[in-house]
Amino acid sequence: MEVKDTLNLLKTKFPMRAGLPNKEPDRQAEWEELNIYEKRQELNKDKKPFVLHDGPPFANGNIHMGHALNKVSKDIIVRYKSMSGFRAPYVPGWDTHGLPIEQALTNAGVDRKSMTTAEYRKLCEEYALEQVDTQRADFKRLGVGGEWEHPYITLNKEYEAEQIKVFGKMAEKGYIYRGLKPIYWSPSSESSLAEAEIEYKDVKSPNIYVAFPVKDGKGILDEATSLIIWTTTPWTLPANLAIALNPEFDYAVLKADGRKFVVASKMAEEVAETLGWENVELIKEVKGSELDRATTQHPFYDRESLVIMGDHVTLESGTGLVHTAPGHGEEDFIAAQQYGLKVLSPVDEKGCFTKEAPGLEGVFYDDANKMITEWLKEKDALLKIDFFTHSYPHDWRTKKPVIYRATPQWFASIKDFREDILDSIQEVEWLQPWGMQRIYNMVRDRGDWVISRQRAWGVPLPIFYGENGDAIITPETIQHVSKLFAEHGSNVWFEREAKDLLPEGFESPASPNGHFTKETDIMDVWFDSGSSHQAVLKTRDNLTFPADMYLEGSDQYRGWFNSSLTTSVAINGEAPYRSVLSQGFVLDGEGRKMSKSLGNTIVPNKVIKQMGADIVRLWVSSVDAQADVRVSMEILKQVSEVYRKIRNTLRFLIQNTEDFSYAENNVPYEELRTVDQYMMNRLNKTVSNVLEAYDQYDFSDIYKEINQFCTVDMSNFYVNFSKDVLYIDAPDAHSRRAMQSVFYQVIVKLTKLLTPIIPHTAEELWTYLQEEEAYAQLTEMPQVEDYPGSEALVEKWDQFMDLRDHILKANEVARENKIIGKDFEADTTLYASGEVQKLLESLDTNLRQILIASNITIKNLSDKPEDDDRVLDFEGLSIKVEHMEGEVCERCRITSPDLIEVEGVGKLCHRCHHICEEHFPELFEN
């Protein structure tokens, strides 16, 4: 027998290298085969529900890091709740209608004009379901658990049938109407857009000042005077019907360069400078209200432009007189309505002028700017033109500019129940307090919701028309269409004639001859996803309404949070969610938006193949997702290093409990040494902090807490000195079993705490534990223990840890001065005050062992030698580190002047000699 054979050098099969990319798929296949998600649901079936309702991602292409952040965050919450006394089912969903799918088919060479709408929609459906399958595989590879074989999909016929009911209930309450209003219109999509579908980009636009000659000045202005307007959209001038003034403002009649003009008095100096007037004379001032219903001559068409009053006119820019085209602006429309002006919108769905704009028919609106400014020059009406860059609304899908265009559309009236929505907002728990103000202001300021779209791929508006053009929306027709959709899907709307979509024998005063037509527009896709509270929460037996939480990106305050809130308050009188948590956007490592053109995108599937899904998941837990977050391969490598540290710490604990049986060897808390009790309290504090962070959805705090515990409490302290106990002491020594008891508790509790975040690694750890449950996912979160006398014990050991920092500093200085190499070579003298001595004596532990020295001597502070530059002074403690004299023990490697020679073995310290003599007598038989 050799000395090394007497050491407790245990081995473990738990690998140092995780091999996540290769092992995770096998582990996921095992979970699926054994129905682990379903088993968790069965365990929780009688518990209080917690429903996190999934906001449906759009089914188009593989997932990106934003998807990963969102889905993993949800999975962490659902897994945590499932292990914390809640029944927390997760039903994933997909948004499957809309323009991107139509564009994808066009890009794939599909000729829409060569087929019927119904045939085209079938292709859209097939493509969308392919995308669902692709993304489902991506999400499952991330380790996200849920009802993947029974998701909700907005194109499913059951879903569409429920959506029709939502529309019907809103119509029954009088919230649905048809009107001609200026709305956001995308010429590139040939469709109306909701506010949520708008994004802003900088564009270069003309900046023009135009003179409108007075025709009837109401005795106040003569015909030689012109009113000056300012606009950045010359193309809207063909639709000009009025000029708006503020009735409360003073307006100056000025003589400048031989002509007379009217501008707001407070803007006169600025306008004069802008237009380069040199000789300016104030003729008189008039109130805006005095010019009400005066008329001017349109600058290039033979018609009048009426002077109207409007509170929307401000002095922030321009001239204080606002060019008004009721067909191309919401405020223009509202102001013109007061005067009974018609709505003129001479631009078609492609953005080209119609015959209502003489001389411009067929010209694209943006191309008309130059033609119009040339006309203005010819008429001597263009006072100035230059160009400037400003933010302008764009279609978020095509990235092309949008326009305001008046078209007949279907609206959901927000004003009729706006106050109800605002009241419901205040009853929701907005987990970012600013979120409430954000959505509150949006609802308060928003106009009516345009819900019709001039596209093919979506849920059709279930509206019929009589012979006289009246719209028909009745409970009877809604119920019948809903049943048809539930049976056949919404494509039936495009496969059958109107009469075959109506209830048998249906009659209406609008069609005395029984002839009906049907609406061809589809619903806004936000109405689709915004109906999920009815189509999912209220129809699935395992879900509840309202949902406990909605969690999406911060852009959903104007999107899904908003549309869901609107439809739910409209038909249910309450919000569809009890709480809302939002997340920021994922940016690259330098804080830039990710884009293929910049080459800065990070693809989850690529990261998973290189590092594993658990690294992506750990990254999600590492960031404060309430704000924008950054990701790069360098950042992921840093996260991987933290993962490696956590894994290796736990691997050491597993390895050194291989000969430990919890049932036979566990040492109860009250029988542990005080240092072990201290570590149990540090573990307890970590459990408490992590559970609190889970409850607050502060994943980054969990990441920090567990990393801190593994690095500082375990590796740098407890594990660091444990080897002198675990390897050296007798196998069944109390000190050794005490440390193993702590180790085992650390593994069990940290594994449970880590399960929601890195479930693949947690389940690998779990296979090395002696617990009843077969899977970590089927356990409960660890409880915070109540250890008697813990407060005083922790306070005492915290004070010691401060002293230990000083001693480690002294060792570091001694190493720098070549006094010692390793800490084990230190012969350390502590010159301590009476208070410090009392603390050290009360620790009931082996200081030499904890401080990893060969010898520790404690002396009175008054015995400290004078003028010894090897002594380091701290408050209440001075430290001198010298090199230990003597020889090295063959077994434990401490240095001692008092070793025992053993023939054939070498020299052993008294401690090792005693252990070997008692437990390994055969060593002395060599």
Secondary structure as the mmCIF struct_conf table of DSSP 4:
data_model
#
loop_
_struct_conf.conf_type_id
_struct_conf.id
_struct_conf.beg_label_comp_id
_struct_conf.beg_label_asym_id
_struct_conf.beg_label_seq_id
_struct_conf.end_label_comp_id
_struct_conf.end_label_asym_id
_struct_conf.end_label_seq_id
HELX_RH_3T_P HELX_RH_3T_P1 VAL A 3 THR A 6
BEND BEND1 LEU A 7 LEU A 7
BEND BEND2 PHE A 14 PHE A 14
BEND BEND3 MET A 16 ARG A 17
HELX_RH_AL_P HELX_RH_AL_P1 LEU A 20 GLU A 33
TURN_TY1_P TURN_TY1_P1 LEU A 34 ASN A 35
HELX_RH_AL_P HELX_RH_AL_P2 ILE A 36 LEU A 43
TURN_TY1_P TURN_TY1_P2 ASN A 44 ASP A 46
BEND BEND4 LYS A 47 LYS A 47
STRN STRN1 LYS A 48 PRO A 49
STRN STRN2 LEU A 52 HIS A 53
HELX_LH_PP_P HELX_LH_PP_P1 ASP A 54 PRO A 57
STRN STRN3 PHE A 58 PHE A 58
BEND BEND5 ASN A 60 ASN A 62
HELX_RH_AL_P HELX_RH_AL_P3 MET A 65 SER A 82
TURN_TY1_P TURN_TY1_P3 MET A 83 GLY A 85
STRN STRN4 PHE A 86 ARG A 87
STRN STRN5 GLY A 93 TRP A 94
STRN STRN6 ASP A 95 ASP A 95
BEND BEND6 GLY A 98 GLY A 98
HELX_RH_AL_P HELX_RH_AL_P4 LEU A 99 ASN A 107
TURN_TY1_P TURN_TY1_P4 ALA A 108 GLY A 109
HELX_RH_3T_P HELX_RH_3T_P2 ARG A 112 SER A 114
BEND BEND7 MET A 115 MET A 115
HELX_RH_AL_P HELX_RH_AL_P5 THR A 117 ARG A 141
TURN_TY1_P TURN_TY1_P5 LEU A 142 GLY A 143
BEND BEND8 GLY A 146 GLY A 146
TURN_TY1_P TURN_TY1_P6 TRP A 148 GLU A 149
BEND BEND9 HIS A 150 HIS A 150
STRN STRN7 TYR A 152 ILE A 153
TURN_TY1_P TURN_TY1_P7 THR A 154 LEU A 155
BEND BEND10 ASN A 156 ASN A 156
HELX_RH_AL_P HELX_RH_AL_P6 LYS A 157 GLU A 172
TURN_TY1_P TURN_TY1_P8 LYS A 173 GLY A 174
STRN STRN8 ILE A 176 SER A 186
TURN_TY1_P TURN_TY1_P9 PRO A 187 GLU A 190
STRN STRN9 SER A 191 SER A 192
HELX_RH_3T_P HELX_RH_3T_P3 GLU A 195 GLU A 197
STRN STRN10 ILE A 198 ASP A 216
TURN_TY1_P TURN_TY1_P10 LYS A 218 ILE A 220
BEND BEND11 LEU A 221 LEU A 221
TURN_TY1_P TURN_TY1_P11 GLU A 223 ALA A 224
STRN STRN11 THR A 225 THR A 231
BEND BEND12 THR A 232 THR A 232
HELX_RH_3T_P HELX_RH_3T_P4 PRO A 234 ALA A 239
STRN STRN12 ALA A 242 LEU A 245
TURN_TY1_P TURN_TY1_P12 PRO A 247 GLU A 248
BEND BEND13 PHE A 249 PHE A 249
STRN STRN13 ASP A 250 ALA A 256
TURN_TY1_P TURN_TY1_P13 ASP A 257 GLY A 258
STRN STRN14 ARG A 259 ALA A 264
HELX_RH_3T_P HELX_RH_3T_P5 SER A 265 MET A 267
HELX_RH_AL_P HELX_RH_AL_P7 ALA A 268 LEU A 275
TURN_TY1_P TURN_TY1_P14 GLY A 276 GLY A 276
BEND BEND14 GLU A 278 ASN A 279
STRN STRN15 VAL A 280 LYS A 287
HELX_RH_3T_P HELX_RH_3T_P6 GLY A 288 LEU A 291
TURN_TY1_P TURN_TY1_P15 ASP A 292 ARG A 293
STRN STRN16 THR A 295 GLN A 297
BEND BEND15 PRO A 299 ARG A 303
STRN STRN17 GLU A 304 MET A 309
TURN_TY1_P TURN_TY1_P16 ASP A 311 HIS A 312
BEND BEND16 LEU A 315 SER A 317
TURN_TY1_P TURN_TY1_P17 GLY A 318 THR A 319
BEND BEND17 GLY A 320 GLY A 320
STRN STRN18 LEU A 321 THR A 324
TURN_TY1_P TURN_TY1_P18 PRO A 326 GLY A 327
BEND BEND18 HIS A 328 HIS A 328
HELX_RH_AL_P HELX_RH_AL_P8 GLU A 330 GLN A 337
TURN_TY1_P TURN_TY1_P19 GLN A 338 GLY A 340
STRN STRN19 VAL A 347 VAL A 347
TURN_TY1_P TURN_TY1_P20 GLU A 349 LYS A 350
BEND BEND19 GLY A 351 GLY A 351
STRN STRN20 CYS A 352 PHE A 353
TURN_TY1_P TURN_TY1_P21 LYS A 355 GLU A 356
BEND BEND20 ALA A 357 ALA A 357
TURN_TY1_P TURN_TY1_P22 PRO A 358 GLY A 359
TURN_TY1_P TURN_TY1_P23 GLU A 361 GLY A 362
STRN STRN21 PHE A 364 PHE A 364
HELX_RH_AL_P HELX_RH_AL_P9 TYR A 365 GLU A 378
TURN_TY1_P TURN_TY1_P24 LYS A 379 ASP A 380
STRN STRN22 LEU A 382 ASP A 395
TURN_TY1_P TURN_TY1_P25 TRP A 396 THR A 398
STRN STRN23 PRO A 401 PRO A 401
STRN STRN24 ILE A 403 ALA A 412
BEND BEND21 ILE A 414 ILE A 414
TURN_TY1_P TURN_TY1_P26 LYS A 415 PHE A 417
HELX_RH_AL_P HELX_RH_AL_P10 ARG A 418 ILE A 425
TURN_TY1_P TURN_TY1_P27 GLN A 426 GLU A 427
BEND BEND22 VAL A 428 VAL A 428
STRN STRN25 GLU A 429 TRP A 430
BEND BEND23 LEU A 431 GLN A 432
HELX_RH_AL_P HELX_RH_AL_P11 PRO A 433 ASP A 445
STRN STRN26 TRP A 449 VAL A 450
STRN STRN27 SER A 452 ARG A 453
BEND BEND24 ALA A 456 GLY A 458
HELX_LH_PP_P HELX_LH_PP_P2 VAL A 459 VAL A 459
STRN STRN28 PRO A 460 PRO A 460
HELX_LH_PP_P HELX_LH_PP_P3 LEU A 461 LEU A 461
STRN STRN29 PHE A 464 TYR A 465
TURN_TY1_P TURN_TY1_P28 GLU A 467 ASN A 468
BEND BEND25 GLY A 469 GLY A 469
STRN STRN30 ALA A 471 ILE A 472
HELX_RH_AL_P HELX_RH_AL_P12 PRO A 475 HIS A 488
TURN_TY1_P TURN_TY1_P29 SER A 490 ASN A 491
HELX_RH_AL_P HELX_RH_AL_P13 VAL A 492 GLU A 495
BEND BEND26 ARG A 496 ARG A 496
HELX_RH_3T_P HELX_RH_3T_P7 ALA A 498 ASP A 500
TURN_TY1_P TURN_TY1_P30 LEU A 501 LEU A 501
BEND BEND27 LEU A 502 LEU A 502
HELX_LH_PP_P HELX_LH_PP_P4 PRO A 503 PRO A 503
TURN_TY1_P TURN_TY1_P31 GLU A 504 GLY A 505
TURN_TY1_P TURN_TY1_P32 PRO A 509 ALA A 510
TURN_TY1_P TURN_TY1_P33 PRO A 512 ASN A 513
STRN STRN31 THR A 517 LYS A 518
STRN STRN32 ILE A 522 MET A 523
HELX_RH_AL_P HELX_RH_AL_P14 VAL A 525 SER A 529
TURN_TY1_P TURN_TY1_P34 GLY A 530 SER A 531
HELX_RH_AL_P HELX_RH_AL_P15 SER A 532 SER A 532
HELX_RH_PI_P HELX_RH_PI_P1 HIS A 533 LEU A 537
TURN_TY1_P TURN_TY1_P35 LYS A 538 THR A 539
TURN_TY1_P TURN_TY1_P36 ASP A 541 ASN A 542
BEND BEND28 PHE A 545 PRO A 546
STRN STRN33 ALA A 547 ALA A 547
BEND BEND29 ASP A 548 ASP A 548
STRN STRN34 MET A 549 GLY A 553
HELX_RH_3T_P HELX_RH_3T_P8 SER A 554 TYR A 557
TURN_TY1_P TURN_TY1_P37 ARG A 558 GLY A 559
HELX_RH_AL_P HELX_RH_AL_P16 TRP A 560 ASN A 572
BEND BEND30 GLY A 573 GLU A 574
BEND BEND31 PRO A 576 PRO A 576
STRN STRN35 TYR A 577 TYR A 577
BEND BEND32 ARG A 578 ARG A 578
STRN STRN36 SER A 579 GLN A 583
STRN STRN37 VAL A 586 LEU A 587
TURN_TY1_P TURN_TY1_P38 GLY A 589 GLU A 590
BEND BEND33 GLY A 591 GLY A 591
HELX_LH_PP_P HELX_LH_PP_P5 ARG A 592 ARG A 592
STRN STRN38 LYS A 593 LYS A 593
HELX_LH_PP_P HELX_LH_PP_P6 MET A 594 MET A 594
TURN_TY1_P TURN_TY1_P39 LYS A 596 GLY A 599
HELX_RH_AL_P HELX_RH_AL_P17 PRO A 604 GLN A 610
TURN_TY1_P TURN_TY1_P40 MET A 611 MET A 611
HELX_RH_AL_P HELX_RH_AL_P18 ALA A 613 SER A 622
BEND BEND34 VAL A 623 VAL A 623
TURN_TY1_P TURN_TY1_P41 ALA A 625 GLN A 626
BEND BEND35 ALA A 627 ALA A 627
STRN STRN39 VAL A 629 ARG A 630
HELX_RH_AL_P HELX_RH_AL_P19 MET A 633 GLN A 655
TURN_TY1_P TURN_TY1_P42 ASN A 656 ASP A 659
HELX_RH_AL_P HELX_RH_AL_P20 TYR A 662 ASN A 665
HELX_LH_PP_P HELX_LH_PP_P7 ASN A 666 PRO A 668
HELX_RH_3T_P HELX_RH_3T_P9 TYR A 669 GLU A 671
BEND BEND36 LEU A 672 LEU A 672
HELX_RH_AL_P HELX_RH_AL_P21 THR A 674 ASP A 695
TURN_TY1_P TURN_TY1_P43 GLN A 696 TYR A 697
HELX_RH_AL_P HELX_RH_AL_P22 PHE A 699 GLN A 708
HELX_RH_PI_P HELX_RH_PI_P2 PHE A 709 TYR A 718
HELX_RH_AL_P HELX_RH_AL_P23 VAL A 719 LEU A 726
TURN_TY1_P TURN_TY1_P44 TYR A 727 ILE A 728
BEND BEND37 ASP A 729 ASP A 729
TURN_TY1_P TURN_TY1_P45 PRO A 731 ASP A 732
HELX_RH_AL_P HELX_RH_AL_P24 HIS A 734 LEU A 754
TURN_TY1_P TURN_TY1_P46 THR A 755 ILE A 757
HELX_RH_AL_P HELX_RH_AL_P25 PRO A 759 TRP A 766
TURN_TY1_P TURN_TY1_P47 THR A 767 TYR A 768
BEND BEND38 LEU A 769 LEU A 769
BEND BEND39 GLU A 772 ALA A 774
HELX_RH_3T_P HELX_RH_3T_P10 ALA A 776 LEU A 778
BEND BEND40 THR A 779 THR A 779
HELX_LH_PP_P HELX_LH_PP_P8 MET A 781 GLU A 785
TURN_TY1_P TURN_TY1_P48 PRO A 788 GLY A 789
HELX_RH_AL_P HELX_RH_AL_P26 SER A 790 GLU A 816
TURN_TY1_P TURN_TY1_P49 ASN A 817 LYS A 818
BEND BEND41 ILE A 819 ILE A 819
BEND BEND42 GLY A 821 LYS A 822
HELX_RH_3T_P HELX_RH_3T_P11 ASP A 823 GLU A 825
STRN STRN40 ALA A 826 ALA A 832
HELX_RH_AL_P HELX_RH_AL_P27 GLY A 834 GLU A 841
TURN_TY1_P TURN_TY1_P50 SER A 842 LEU A 843
BEND BEND43 THR A 845 THR A 845
HELX_RH_AL_P HELX_RH_AL_P28 LEU A 847 ILE A 850
TURN_TY1_P TURN_TY1_P51 LEU A 851 ILE A 852
BEND BEND44 SER A 854 SER A 854
STRN STRN41 ASN A 855 ASN A 860
HELX_RH_3T_P HELX_RH_3T_P12 LEU A 861 ASP A 863
HELX_LH_PP_P HELX_LH_PP_P9 LYS A 864 PRO A 865
TURN_TY1_P TURN_TY1_P52 GLU A 866 ASP A 867
TURN_TY1_P TURN_TY1_P53 ASP A 869 ARG A 870
STRN STRN42 VAL A 871 PHE A 874
TURN_TY1_P TURN_TY1_P54 GLU A 875 GLY A 876
STRN STRN43 LEU A 877 HIS A 883
HELX_LH_PP_P HELX_LH_PP_P10 MET A 884 GLU A 885
BEND BEND45 GLY A 886 GLY A 886
STRN STRN44 GLU A 887 VAL A 888
TURN_TY1_P TURN_TY1_P55 GLU A 890 CYS A 892
STRN STRN45 THR A 895 SER A 896
BEND BEND46 PRO A 897 PRO A 897
STRN STRN46 ILE A 900 VAL A 902
TURN_TY1_P TURN_TY1_P56 GLU A 903 VAL A 905
STRN STRN47 GLY A 906 LEU A 908
HELX_RH_AL_P HELX_RH_AL_P29 HIS A 910 HIS A 919
HELX_RH_3T_P HELX_RH_3T_P13 PRO A 921 GLU A 925
#
